Amino acid sequence: MIKRIYKPEARKRFLQGEQIFVLPCKVRFDNMWIQPYMIYMDEQNPEATFDRIIRYYEAYNCNAELGYYAAYYVKEDK
């Protein structure tokens, strides 16, 4: 099951090592044209912080048609 979460919770889960899925805010998760982008903490690359990854993602993928900011999703087990 996929659950949409807010940015502070996504940042906290990212720092805990969980996988976060990112999409522009107007795009549904199950869209066949635009796939979710998975981000995770990489100890090999300490410069890849949550805020830097999201800033780059929003600069290249968000616009007026798809939404100006990112939406965050996680997989939840029931």
C-alpha positions as CSV (number, residue, x, y, z in Angstrom):
1,M,0.0,0.0,0.0
2,I,1.3,3.4,-0.9
3,K,0.8,6.4,1.5
4,R,1.4,10.1,0.8
5,I,3.3,11.9,3.5
6,Y,4.4,15.5,4.1
7,K,7.9,16.8,3.5
8,P,9.1,16.9,7.2
9,E,8.1,13.2,7.7
10,A,9.7,12.3,4.3
11,R,13.0,14.0,5.5
12,K,12.9,12.1,8.8
13,R,12.3,8.8,7.1
14,F,15.0,9.5,4.6
15,L,17.5,10.1,7.4
16,Q,16.4,6.9,9.0
17,G,17.3,5.0,5.8
18,E,13.8,4.4,4.3
19,Q,13.0,4.6,0.6
20,I,10.9,7.6,-0.4
21,F,9.1,7.9,-3.7
22,V,8.8,11.4,-5.3
23,L,6.5,12.8,-8.0
24,P,5.3,16.2,-9.0
25,C,2.3,17.2,-6.9
26,K,-0.4,17.0,-9.6
27,V,0.7,13.5,-10.8
28,R,-1.0,10.4,-9.5
29,F,1.2,7.6,-8.2
30,D,-0.1,5.1,-10.7
31,N,0.4,7.3,-13.7
32,M,1.6,5.3,-16.8
33,W,3.5,8.2,-18.3
34,I,5.4,9.5,-15.3
35,Q,7.0,7.0,-13.0
36,P,7.8,7.8,-9.3
37,Y,11.5,8.5,-8.5
38,M,12.9,6.6,-5.6
39,I,15.4,8.4,-3.2
40,Y,17.3,6.9,-0.4
41,M,20.3,7.8,1.8
42,D,23.6,6.8,0.2
43,E,26.5,6.6,2.7
44,Q,28.9,6.5,-0.3
45,N,27.8,10.0,-1.3
46,P,27.4,12.3,1.7
47,E,26.8,15.4,-0.5
48,A,23.4,13.9,-1.6
49,T,21.3,15.3,1.1
50,F,17.5,15.2,1.2
51,D,17.1,18.9,0.4
52,R,19.7,18.8,-2.4
53,I,18.0,15.8,-4.1
54,I,14.6,17.4,-3.8
55,R,15.8,20.8,-5.0
56,Y,17.3,19.2,-8.2
57,Y,14.2,17.0,-8.7
58,E,11.9,20.0,-8.5
59,A,14.0,22.1,-10.8
60,Y,14.0,19.5,-13.6
61,N,10.7,17.8,-13.2
62,C,8.1,20.2,-11.7
63,N,6.3,22.8,-13.8
64,A,2.9,24.5,-14.3
65,E,1.4,21.4,-15.9
66,L,2.7,18.8,-13.4
67,G,2.8,20.9,-10.3
68,Y,5.4,23.2,-8.8
69,Y,6.5,21.1,-5.9
70,A,7.2,17.4,-5.1
71,A,4.8,15.0,-3.4
72,Y,6.3,12.2,-1.2
73,Y,5.1,8.6,-0.9
74,V,6.2,5.6,1.1
75,K,5.3,1.9,1.0
76,E,3.3,0.9,4.1
77,D,2.8,-2.7,5.1
78,K,-0.6,-3.5,6.6
